[in-house]
Amino acid sequence: MTELHTLTIAESRAALDAGEITSVELTEAFLKRIHAVEPQIKAFLTVTGELALEQAHAADSQRNGSPRSPLHGVPFAIKDVICTRDIPTTAGSRILEGFVPPYDATVTARLRAGGAVLLGKVNCDEFAMGSSNENSAYFPTYNPWDTDRVPGGSSGGSAAAVAALETPGSLGTETGGSVRQPSGLCGISGLKPTYGRVSRYGLIAFASSLDQIGPLAWTVADLALILQVIAGHDPLDGTSSAQPVPDYSAALTGDVRGLRVGVPREYFAEGLDADVERVVRTAIETLRDQGAELVDISLPHTRYAIPTYYIIAPAEASSNLARFDGVRYGPRLPGDGLWEQIERTRGELFGPEVRRRIMIGTYALSAGYYDAYYRRAQQVRTLISRDFEQAFTQVDVIATPTSPTIAFLLGQKTDDPLAMYLSDVYTVTANLAGLPGLSVPCGFSQQMPVGLQFIGKLLDEPTLLRVGDAYQRMTDWHKQRPKL
Amino acid sequence: MTLSIDDVKHVARLARMHMPDEELEQLRAQLSAILDYVALLQELDVEGVPPTFQISGLSSVTRSDEVNTRLSRDEALRNAPDKYAGMFRVRAVFDE
């Protein structure tokens, strides 16, 4: 019998439905795996073993009848910026140390209602700000393919936990590439849905006009199963889309004949590692072999995306993070009077990257600078969106590298914030334009995984998942596993 | 854009974050470098381009004005570092 912790979600679903395994057996296998590899990987901030077994027992006791959702009885992990009732949620920050949410995020509630089994909360860069997981205030997470290297970020725990076979699937969050980038660097699949497709209620806010929750797993078919459970309108999130949710698994036809795939020249320019480029171009050629049409396109404002992002995201963050003042939750540091307490609590319990971004955002929004920075960035954001609108008159989906390099070494970029920011250069555009983006593993460079990114039209997750799944039917990169 | 130490102190005060003196110079240099980098946007002509605040196409979404009992007072107060008689307790804002 296959070791149960190696099963994908679809394989687990089939085995559970056929009565070949129980949810308790499956859950025990993953808990055992977590116990065995966590000392090397450090993906989890909290392991909820007892709760997981309780939920697994409950799932097994409801076996007769059809499953409540594709995830019924399937173990799962959630990034620690997403609220989980009665389970500590820290956002990777000291300023929320000991915080136990009194409510569930909508995605958490949907997973619970769907009968998913919660294995625990996974590590991330503090308040999801970072590209390496080194900004977690607790400890860094390590890349399962090479533990001298970072897993990427900010959903590095979500990606490493899947890649290390500690969970078959997880939720991460994105503001500028934080699901796709670590998925690419850890050799798994990850999706950022269209802005508004998944409710943000109960996600600890970083940049509200960019944030979106997305799934990570080995295969695109698994991502479709998870998205089906979490997508949909939510009256508790005024920005969530009321458009009907299609059947994502039904979209996976394996057929890409006639599909027009745009290859933007700006994403294959200076800064892209030559060997990563070779791997990605080979992957894109595979699609042509299957009948897709490759179209050379231009997204001329690409080079302005990172500077635009590093005004908009910190500006929104400086406002969102004003709520952390040691009054309603989190620790409070002593001080002489109310303001000194607040200033010490914020100054000492936020980490260096979070402080930097709050400072940049505060500066960009301060009197006299608003028009030059924030308003101008919002205008450039319009130009970036128009690039995509123009491109999507010619093509159905866009293919690019997920990241310009393979996973970098721990400590390599920690002293240079700008170098770290540039690792999101190919992913941040989809967040600014609100578009869905997918990363799938497409090969190796220096024995490390390389990610292939697809960007789709607004709410066109079906096409995006179809092309990603079709690619996985032709290749076996998503079946490679790190040796731990 | 070169910020001064006084600029950094001013912004830190606006953000209500205490910054230890020994970190000010490094922060000044890092923030100046980031501002230099984002200055790339100044080269674009954005005359007449409308700003994008968010992409959902939705505006002024409201909910009905009805009381809900999603959180009880006790639950809302559960994480407070200091509370008193069903309220968050803080130091006095005004002097005597």
Interface residues (C-beta under 8 A of the other chain):
Chain A: G98 F99 V100 P102 Y103 Y195 G196 S208 S209 P235 G238 T239 S241 H301 R303 Y304 I306 P307 T308 Y310 I311 S318 A322 D325 G326 V327 R328 Y329 G330 P331 R332 G337 L338 W339 E340 Q341 I342 E343 R344 R346 G347 E348 F350 R355 R356 I358 M359 I360 T362 Y363 S366 A372 Y373 R375 R376 A377 Q378 Q379 V380 R381 T382 L383 S385 P417 L418 L432 A433 G434 L458
Chain B: D7 V8 V11 A12 L14 A15 R16 M17 H18 M19 P20 L27 Q30 L31 A33 I34 L35 Y37 V38 A39 L40 L41 Q42 L44 V46 V49 P50 P51 T52 F53 Q54 I55 S56 L58 V61 T62 R63 R70 L71 E75 A76 R78 N79 A80 P81 D82 F88 V90 R91 A92 V93
